[in-house]
């Protein structure tokens, strides 16, 4: 499978942050501020690139895709993972838990850091449980932050599907969250929340039918190979 240039290296560099925060944060809660910094970076990037953060810079996603994938059974994701009501349920539960912990922290920097360590620990535990059985990045389909990015940038840097799409299904096979752009051919664009902007489908499409923000796929492949 082909990938966009440098994506793999970014993920390999960021993946170690997950065990660093989860394990190290237990002893030194201030490591939780790494999570806060990444969230701020995500919020800054999302209005310009949508869920690009998920596909390229998310440390948790990188950990699942590069490390968890080695032991994952990689079964097809359950349809439940793509249900809106299920995603919103996870969002409400996780955000409610984080908010309550931040309120209880009462401004204490150490407790604030511990709250973010706790959130990453819970998320990582749930994600590993899902990723060991189903696709390594199954959690990324229901992740609260993924849903939030789709809300604040619903039409930013979307994946375009041209009429030349043959609906061969290869895109779904190379997509970390099993999104099939061919299913969106009738509307010509993939819904923002369903695409991580990793570019796997773009560089692997045999019909050159996919592109981002109206760019031709040929141009994308040329820049990726430079």
PyMOL commands that set and color helices and strands:
alter all, ss='L'
color gray80, all
select helices_A, chain A and resi 7-27+29-49+52-56+59-66+68-70+79-82+84-105+109-133+138-141+144-152+170-174+181-184+192-194+200-204+217-225
alter helices_A, ss='H'
color red, helices_A
select strands_A, chain A and resi 159-161+210-212
alter strands_A, ss='S'
color yellow, strands_A
deselect
rebuild
show_as cartoon
